[in-house]
């Protein structure tokens, strides 16, 4: 993981570079850009959320806003590890993980939201940097996920983007529920 200062510098100074692609190829700029902009969208969504709303768990026992943020940090770590393996190894085995177990071990409710946002942003910045170095055809490299089977880098990134969006919607719903 990179230092806080280095990550903030990359995020604030626009050091993002697009994935290399061969002539005539559009590359995967749109996907990398969406990964790159999500931490700021998340930060904006969480701005001004009162502590009571951030730690409130719904009656059904599902996650609070802080729990979701902790889960996003865990997911960002696993995404980066998996992508790194897929880039560097031939069809690596991609182990699944128990997100509930990780959430319980993390205790996101007692963590600083600022620290969680920083952790997520740094992990995502490292992933964006790694993906920006890929040439176009490397997005087809694959791994073997325990639950999903064979999956390419492109498919894993698509899933990560959908995952981001689902949890952003979950945070919005939790914020709305806290207002009522």
N, C-alpha and C positions, 0 to 999 in steps of 0.2 A: 504494500500500500504506500502511496506517496504521501509526502508531508502535507499538512493543511495549507500552508502557504503556497506550495507548488500547485496544489489542486485549485485553490482559489485563483491563483494567477492565470492558470490555463482557462478556467471558467470565465473570468472577468475580462481577459485580454483578447479573447477570440482567437486563441492559438489553434483552434480546431482546423484540421486539414482533411479534405475529403479522401475517400478511398481511391487508390490508384486504379485505373482501368486501362484497358488496351484501346487503341484507336477504334472508334465506331461503337464503343460500349458505353452505356450509361452508368455502369458501375452500380453501386448500392448506396449512393449518396443519401437518398431519401431515408433509408432505414437508419443509417448512422446518425443523420441529423436529428431524427426523432428520438433516438437514444440520448443524444447530446442535449436536447432541449428539455427532456422530462424532469431532471432535477430542479430546474427553475420553475416549471409548472407546478411541481410538488411544493416547492418553497412558497410560491404565491398562494396556493390553496391552503396552506397551513398558517399563513400570516394572520395574526390576530385571533387565532383560535384560543379561547380561554382554557386554562389548565383543567377545569372541571369537565369541559367538553372533550378534551383530548384523552382523558383517562376513563371516561364513562363507557362502560360496557353495556351493550343492549341486553334486554331482559332474557334473550335466548342464550346468553353466555358467549356470544361471538366476540370478535376482537374489537378493542377500542381503536381510536385514531392512532395512539402511540403504539399499540400492538401491531397495527398495519404497517406503520413506519419501520418498526423493528423487523417485521417480516420482509419488507422491501430490501432492507440492508442484507439480510440473510440470502435472499434470492439473488441480489446483485453479486454477492460473493460466489455463490454456486454458478451463476451464469458466467462470470469471468473465468472461473476454474475450468468449466466445461469447454468454453470456447478456446481457451489456451490449449487444452488437451487436443481438441479437434484440429487446431492449426498445426500443432507440433507432432502429433502421433497419427498412425494409420488406424482409422476406425476404433478409437479408444472406447472402453466400456465406461458409460456415464451412469454412475450410481444415483439412485433416487435418494431422497431424504425425507424425514418426517417433519413437516413444517410446524406442526403443533408442538412437537418435542423441542424443536429449536426455539420457538416462541416462548415456551415455558422457561427454558434455560436462560434466555436473554433478559427477561424481566424488563421489557421496554417501558413499562409503566413507571419504573423508578429511574430510568435514564433521562438525561437531558435531551429534549427534542432538538435542540441546536446541535448536540453531538451526534445524534442519529442522522440528522440531515447532512451534516458534514461527512459522516462515514459513508452514507449512500452516495453523495456527490463525488467523493474521491474514488469510490469503487467504480462508479459509472464512468468517470473521466478516464480511468485506466482502461476500461473496456472499449470506450470510444477510440482511444489512442491505438489500442491493439488492432481493432477492426479497420481503422483508417489506413493501416499499412497493407491490408490484403489486396492482392490483385483480383480482378473480377472473377476468374474461374475458381479461386480458392473458396468462394462462398458455397460451392457444391461439396466441399470436404464434409465428411460425415463421422458420426460416432454412433454407438449402439447404447441407447438409453434403456435402462431396466424395464421401464413401464411403456415407453412410447415406441420402442424398436429403433430401427435405423432412422437417423434424423440428420439433416444437413445444417451447416452453419446458418444458412439463409432461413431455414425452417425454425431453428432455435431462436434466432433473433426475432422473427415474426411472432413467435409465441411469447417472447419476453415483452414485446411491444403491446400485445393484447393483455398480458398480465399487468403491465403498468396501467393501462387504461381501466381495466377492471377495478384495480385498487384505488385509482383516483376517483372513480365513481362511488366506490364504497366509502371513501373519506367524505365525499360530498353528501352522501346520504346520512352519514353519522353526524356531520355538522348540522344538517337540516333537522335531524331528530333531536339534537341537543337544544335547538331553538324552541321546540314545542313543549 
